[in-house]
Amino acid sequence: MNKFLSTMAFIGAALLCVKPAHAQPEQQIKTEIQKKLGSNAKVKSVSPAPVSGLYEVLVGNDIFYTDASGKYLIQGEIIELTSGKNITEQRQADLNRLKWSDLSPANPIKNVRGNGSRQLAVFSDPNCGYCKRLEKSLQQLDNVTIYTYLIPILSPDSAQKSKQIWCSSDQYKAYIDWMINGIAPSGKGECSTPLAKNMAFAKTHGITGTPTLFFTDGSRFPGAVQITDIEKKFSSLK
């Protein structure tokens, strides 16, 4: 969202009143706001917000609000006072979800521990420091199946190491040797890899940083998540 904030000042001044909406006010507002934003950002949708008189504006996967005239673009959160529920936060979480079934079982490094009943998907770059920190924490988990999708987004060396890890005879060992023990993967990495597919999937689903974790309910946890939070999430899925 930060990359968008620098444009807010001039957008607030530049947005003009929208002509009275007719059959489809949301489409009218979307069209007019997109004109004012130009190429700075893509307005994905405009829909009624849970507060009367406000409309939700999706710019990428970021949530903003506007009035019925489209004159203002509002950045902030809607909180229901009676329940304390952060409606914007919940909506953002829903937008960040994915269908677990959309994850290809052929493209990750798979590691099964214990009965493997709990499942977790991790998008990781081998040169990501936070990913290395996460991997150390994940060693504490048992009765879990971890699917690691390599997305080399940091550097050309990330791509080379990802290829070497994937093409190893024991992918998971090569991955852990590097991420935890600092033993660089060997070999030329000359084999067919799913890296391009992983990168395309990440782009489609807005996975722009590593590590990013997904649980079977589709919920997304970015960053080096604490093991206590992972266990808490697993417990909520039972």
PEFEN-V160616 format. One line per field, one symbol per residue. burial: I if it has 9 or more other ideal C-beta (glycine too) atoms within 8 Angstrom, else O. Layout:
# PEFEN-V160616
burial=???
This chain:
# PEFEN-V160616
burial=OOOIOOIIOOIIOOIOOIOOIOOOOIOIIIOIIIOIIOOOOOIOIIOOIOOOOIIIIIIOOOIIIIIOOIIOIIOOOIIOOOOOOIIIOIIIIOIIIIOIOOIOOOIIIIOOIOOIOIIIIIIIIIIIOIIIIIIOIIOOIOIIIIIIIIIIIOOOOIIIIIIIIIIIOOIIOIIIIIIIOOOOIOOOIOOOIIIOIIIOIIOOOOIOOIIIIIIOOIIIIOOIIOIOIIIOIIOOIO
